Amino acid sequence: MKQFRYGIDKLTPGIVINIAEGKTKGVLSEKAEIKIRKSFENVIEILKMEKAVYGINTGFGSLCGTKISNKDTAKLQYNILKSHACGVGEPVDLFIAKLMMIIKVHSLAFGYSGISLETIKRISWHIDNDIIPIIPSQGSVGASGDLAPLAHLFLPLIGLGKVTENGKIYNSKTVLEKYNLKPLHLHPKEGLALINGTQFMSAHGVYGLYRFAGCLDNSDIISAISIEARKASSEPFHEKLHELRPYDGSIYTSSRIRLMLEGSEISKSHKNCDKVQDPYSFRCIPQVSGAVRSAFFHLKNVITTELNSVT
């Protein structure tokens, strides 16, 4: 099985889907683990300095000026998960929840979030064993604020919330006990690092892009079949024509249709017929479908950038 190194390799929407479907194995390399440990050690050093740093030893939001004693910093992280787990509505699709965890592990593995290796490995354990948290569909405020969905996603780390295993719903603590695991003791800043991020919207973006790609591919197939059925010309898809107006979408679409029509006996049978031209709906396929394909390429670039970002 192919391996993907979290925090080291470039994550693409396709790789996220492949990890979720079990076609690729997500792993933490030694290089990533070194970066994670270093970032975590930096947080501990900040605590020793007794300097007020937001999210580590202060309150949140309007309480940012409230200093938290070192003995209460871990409790603060525990509380931020519980207080923000306030989503409502039907649960999101389990596949979306799994995508969220994959994207989150990659972001944390860059080593800029101050989170412990133990916590990241526990999230990876959930992914690898297909033990997926239940997340309400409503509650995100967007931006870097998928706070409520992410809080629900990571409640199982501390033995709260519900998860699914083999199609059944369990209290997370029950599943941890089954595997002889204990709820994690969150370290300073970990709660904030877990719930700050865009993984909820990114997961939906990845899944939407995945479905979008399937629709576009089917559209090209339908176009090629329609061209054959109508005995239409393949000239509007000629490579030289699209080099004169080189939009990436129309170049890609026309090349796919040329490939599908290559060697077609039907196309050969009417190559020298007396028909002047085909209906416009056939001749404009590269421009219409190509424009949609260009939008797909743009969306893919935006989502890929977000997948490889730290918020």
N, C-alpha and C positions, 0 to 999 in steps of 0.2 A: 504494500500500500504506500502511496505517495505520502510524504511528510511535509507539513508546513510549520515553520519555526515562528511562533508568536513573538512579536516585537523585533524581529530580524528581517524576515521576508516581507515583500509587499503583498498586502491583502487586497484581493479583488472580489467583486460580488460573486463571481463564479466559484472562487475558492471557499468563500463563506458557505455557499450552498453545498459544495462538495463535502466540507467538514461535517455539516449538519446531517447530510445523507449517509455519512460513513464511508465515503469514497476517498477521503483524504484524512490523515491523522494530524491533528494539531498538537505540537510538542513545545516544551520549554527547553531551549538550548542552554548550555553552560554560560554562553555569553549573555543571554537575556537574564539568567538567574543572578549573575554578578551585578548587572545594572539594577535589578530589583532590590537586591540586598543593600547596595550602596545608597539608593534612594531612601530605603527604610531607615538605615543608620543615620541619615541626615536629619530625619524627623526626631529621632531619639536625642541627637546632639542639640537640636533646637530646644527641646524640653529641658535639657540640663542647663542651658543658658538662662532659663526662666524669662525669656523674651516673649512678649505677646505676639503670636502669629495666628492670623485668622484661620479658623477651622481646626487648629491643633489644640490650642489652650484658650480659646475665646468662644463666646456664644456665636450664634448664626444670625444673619440678617440684621435687624435693628438692635440685636443684642451683641453685636460685634465688639462693643466696648466692655463687655462683661468678661472679666478674667476668670478662667477655670483653673482650679488648683490641680497640680500634677496627679494627685490621687483620684481625681474625678474625670480625667481626660478620657479614659477608656469607657466609662459610663456614659459620657457625652456621645460617643460614637454609637453605642448601643441604642441610646434614646433617639438619635436622629433617624435611624432605620425605622424604629417603631412609630415615631411621630409622623413620618412622611408616607407610611404605608396606608394611605387614605383614599386609594382609587375606588372607583365604582363601576358598575356595568358588567356585562358578560365577560368571561375570561377571553384573553386574546388566544389566537391559535397557538398550540404548543410549539409548532415549527418556528413561529416568530420569537417565542421566548428562548428557544435554543439558539437562534441566530443572535439574539441579544447577548447571550453569555459568551459566544464565540468572539463577537466584535469587542466586548468589554475586556476579555482576557488579552486580546491583541493590544488594546490601548494601554492597559496596565503594565504589560510586559515591556513597554518602551523604557520603563524605569524612571518616570518623572512624577509619579503619583504618591510616593511615600508609603505604599502599601506593602505588607509582608508577603514573602514567598509562600508561606503557609496558606494564606487566604486565596491567593491566585491558584494554587494547586487544588484547593477545595472546589473552586468554581470549575476547573478543568475536570475534576472528578465527576461533577454533575453532568458535564457535556459527554464525557466518555462512557458513562453508565446510563445515559438517557434518562436521568432523573430530573424532570423539568418542573420548575416552580409554576404555580398558578398565579397569573397576573390579571387584574381587572383592566378592561380596555380603555376606561376613561380616567383622566387625572393629570396628564402631562401638561406642562405650561410651555413646552417648546424651548427653543434656543439651546442653552446648555442645561436645560431644566426638565429632563425626563425624570424628575425627582420621584414622583409617586410610583410609576411603573418599575423603576430601578430599585426602589425600596422594597417593593413586593418581591422582585426578582431575587433579592439577596437576604430576605428574612430567613430562609432555610439555613443559611450559614450560621445563624445564632439559635437554631432550633425552633424557629417560629414559622408561621405560614403553612401552606400546603404544597405538596408536590405530586406529580404523577409518575408512576412506574408501571410499565406493562399495561397501560390503559386504565389503571385504577388510581384513585385519589387517596392520599394518606396525609396525616399530619407529618410534617418534616422530621420531627423528633423521633417518630416511630421508625422512619426509614434509616435515620442515622444509627439508631440502636441496632437495627437489623444488620448493619455493616460494621458494628462495633466502633462507630465514630462518635465523637463528642461535639456539641456545638462549639463554634470558635469563640475565643476570647478576643474581641476586637481591640486593636492597638490604636493609639492616638492617630487621628486623621483618616483612619480607614473607612469609617462610615461615610464621611464626606466624599472620599475618593470613589466609593462604590455608587453613590446616588447622583453624583454630578456627571453628566455626560449626555450624549445624543444617541445612545444605543437603541432606544425604543423607536425613534423615527428612522434611524439608519437601517434597522432590521426591516421595517416596513418598506423602506426604499429599495433595499436589496431584493426583497421578495417581489415587489411590484416590477422591478427591472427584469427579474427572472421570467415573470409572466409576460411582460412586454416583449422580451426577446422571442418567446415562443410564438406570440401573435405575428410578429414581423416575419419570422421564418415561414410560418404557414401562409402568410400573404404572398410571399415570393413563390412558394410552391403552387398556390392557386393561380397566380398570374401565369406561370409557365404552362400549367395544364390548360388554362383558358386560351393562351396563344396557340397551342396545338389544336385545340378543339375548333377554334375559329379559323384555323389555317392562316394565321396572321404572320406578318414578316418579323424576322429577328433583327432587321436593320436598325430600329430605334435603340437597340441595346449594344450597338457596335462600340468597341473600346475607343476607337479614334474620336467618335462623336463626343464622348464624355471627357476626353482629355481636353477638349476645347472649352468645356464649362465644368471645371474639375471640382465639383462639390463631392465631399467624401461619401455622403449618403447615396447619391445617384450612381457614383462609380461602383460602390459596393453592391447595390441592388442590381444594376445591369450585369455585373460580373457573375452574380449568383444565378441569374436567369439564363445567361449565356451558357453557363456550366450545365444547367439542367436540360437545356435544349440541344446540347452538343451531341451529334450523332443521331439526331431524331430523323427517322424515316419520313415522318409526316411533314416536317419542315422542308426536307429535300424535295418532296413530291410536288410542291407548288412554288419552288424557288423562282422559276421563270414564267409565272403566270402573268396574265394581262391586267391584274388588279393594280390600280395606281397607288392607293394607300389604304391603310386600315382605319377604323374608327379612332377618334382621338383618345378614347378611354384606354386603348391599348398602347398608343404611341407615347402617352404621357406617364406610363407606369414608372419609369426611372425617376422622373421629376417629383411625382406625388409620393410614391412609396419611399423614394430617396430622401425627401424632406423629413418624413417621419423617422427614417433611419438616422438622419443627422441629429434629430432631437434626442434619439436614443443614445447616440454616441456622447452627446453633451451631458445628458443625465448620468451616464455611466462614469464619465470623468469626475463629475461633482461628487457622486457617491463614493467613488474610489478615493478621492482626496479626503473625504470625511472618515472613511474607514481607517486611514493611516494617519489620523490626527490624534492629538491628546488635548482634551478640553479642560 
